[in-house]
Amino acid sequence: MDPFVFPAHEDFRNRASDLAAVEDWWQGRDRNALALFGRRRVGKSWLFRRFAHGKPAIILVSDRRAQGAQLSRFAAMLAPYFGGVQPSITDVPELFTALYTLGQERKLLVVIDEFPYLLPTRTREQDAVLTGVQAVMEERDSSKLKLMLCGSHIGQMATLLSESSPIRGRLTSLPVEPLRFKDAQAFIAAAGAQEKVERFAVAGGMSLYLDELGGRGSLRERICSRVLESRGPLFDDPREILEEDLRSPGIYFSIFEELAAGERSVRDLATAIGVKSTDLTPYLRTLGEMSLVERVAPVAGRADLRFRVADPFLRFWFRFVFPYQDDLRSGVLPANHYDNEIHPVFAEHVAPVFESLCREWTRQELGASRVGSWWGNALNELRKTGERQTEEIDVVGLRRSAVTVVGECKWTSGELTGKVLDDVEQYKIPAMRQAGLRIAATPLIALFSRSGFKANLMQQAADRDDIRLVALDQLVQDLVR
């Protein structure tokens, strides 16, 4: 068998830890199949093809065609490895039998991409198929086959790994996560700290989006040509991938459109869409299983749960592209749309990503064991007068269940003033105490700013040990080192 050749292997960037994990599985004695899964566009296909490059490997890609047609196609593809004779493959267990037979004489890598497409959708029928697969996999120790099962629907792949799955214990899990800010820099051709954050805030950690939006030229130019141009590669990409995985996408698209403007509670989200909260729950559960929407809770204490779009590019697309697609198709110039609809509120889109990077920095540099945000009621006396009703804190770090770090993040064009510090000390920390949170005697106050700090605030920080000012350049430098 000739080694598999991936023509673009030299263009593969990053994912060093994922490649190392797959290599450990390949070199090790583990005969379990490797379950490689992650969202569409995260880079799974490039990852397993780069890994297969130079190895004796067969890659089988499932799609939505009828199972019989897919299995016949796979049998034809496998015929050359059986001396030109097509193996009999009439069901999924027979496919596995054929693959394990190929690995009896020599070590062989076989990848089945989008494996869930081969399975029935009904649970009982799926369990019957997987029970047949289980029986075949019991003989895996007598074969040198290294089998990789890949999937983009995270919920479906998680079901294969669950306690109720017939093939549980016969799979080794390897989730492929979106790239973190540090690793995403391999795709971002930007010199300045602000542009690094802004490009990541649009593209997120998905390899395809980083590749399209991180290259040469300004971010505005890349957005106009790749996202806003009706013939651009990303103009309709989210719609295409979501419609492939979701039934009745209308409600899902409404959820995304509402969440694109910011976090929402179930109650507020249901009111905006015009459905009952209880009717919305199954949709949110599905999106959570797909890692598209995530539930957010205060890092300590109790308050209403919120939901947010997990991926920055999906949030960008549903806010700035989806509502305007007909206009853009009808001739609205991408540059005009950017200047009129995106530029004036672009900082609002970037701010939540900046806050998440500040929380990442707090974990990394200040050693808090838990880091998140907090929201809750303002001080009772202020609520009675109507002066303040609620308080929100961008960064809260805990050690041993006590709040040791309180931080505020400002993605604004002006320098931070002492008012931000006053708000933290006079309103926000007391509100947390009122809510029953355990606060350290002198928690560190960390203030993060895109545009620097006024002289009076810098002087206060110089005079006190419990204030830390973190400028954008320092934040990015620390995160990417």
C-alpha positions, 0 to 999 in steps of 0.5 A: 500500500502506498503511503497516503499523501496530503498535498497541503501538509506543508500549509498545516499550522498549529494543532501541535498538541492535538497532533501529538495526542494522535501520534501517541495513540498511533504509536501506543498499544491502545487498540480502541478506536479514536473518537475525534470530534469537534465543530465544523470549521474547527480543522478536524479534516486538516488534522487527520489528513496531516496526521495520515500524511506519509502513513499507510492510510485509507480515508472514508468520508460519509455523507447524507446519502442513503446508507446502502449507497454509502456502503456500496461506495466504500466497498468499491473504494476498498476493493483495491486492498482486497485484490480487486474484489469488492468485499461484501458490505451490506451493513455497518458491522460488515464495514468494520469487519472488512476494515479489521480484516485489512489490518490483520497483516500490517499496521493500517490507519483508517479514518471514517469521517462524519461517522454518525451519518452511517447510523440510523437516527432512531435510538433503538435502531442505532443501538442495534447497529452499534451492538453489531459493531461492538461484537466486531470490535471485540476482536480488535486485539487480533488486528493491527488496525488503528481506526479513527471515527470522526464527527462534527455533531458534538452531541452525536459523538458524545452519545457514542461515548456515553454510558448507555452506548454499546461501544462505550469502552471501545473508544478513546476520546479526543475532542478538537477545541477551537484555538485559543488566542495564543495559538490563533496567532499563527493565522493572524498577520497583525503587528499591533495588539489591538488588531490581534484582539479585533481579528480574533474577536471576529474570526474566533478560534475556528481554523477556516475563519482565522485563515480567511480573516487573519491574512494580509490586508486590513480587517475591514478589507478582509471582512468586506471581501470574505464575509460581506461580498455575496460571492465571498467564501463566508457570506453564507457559510454559517447558514449552510452548516447550520441547516445541515445539522439542524431541523426547523432552523427558523427558531434556531436562527431567531435564537442566534440573532437575539443572542448576537447582541449579547447575553440573554436569560431564557425569559428575556430570550423567549419574550424577544422571540415570542415563544414560551420559555419551556418551548425554548428549552429543547432548542437551547439544549440542542445548541448546547450539545453542539457547543454553539450556545453556552450557558453562563452563570455567575462564578459565585452566588446565585442569579439568573442563568444567561445564554450566549453564542459560543463562537465569535464569528457566528455572533458577528455573522448573525448580527451584521450579515444575516439580517442584511443578506438580501440588501447585500445581494441586491447591490449594497456595497460591502464597504458602505455596509461596513462603514454604516452598520458595523464600524459604529458598533464594532467596539461592542462586538469586540468587548465580550471577547476582550473580557474573556481574554482578561479572564484568561490572563487572570487565570494565567498571571494571578493564579486564581483557581476559578475565574468568571464574571458576576452579576446581581442586585445593587446595594439595597439602599441604592435600589430603594432610591432608584440610583442603581438596580444591578451590578456586574463585574467582568472578572472575579477570581477565587481561591478556596471559595473566597474572592481574591481578584475583582476586575473591570475591563474597558474596550473604549477609546478613552483612558480609564479614570479613577471613577472605574476604581471608585465604582468597584470599591464603593458599589461592586465589592459591597454588592457582592458582600451583600449577596453573601460572597466571601471576600478576601480582606484586601482583594486585588483590583485589576483594571484592564484597558484598551486605551491606557489610564489617566495619570490620577489612576496611575498614581493611585495604583503606584501608591497601593499594592492592591491595584493592578493596571493591565494595558492592552499591550501587556495583556497580549504580550503575556497571553501569547508568550 
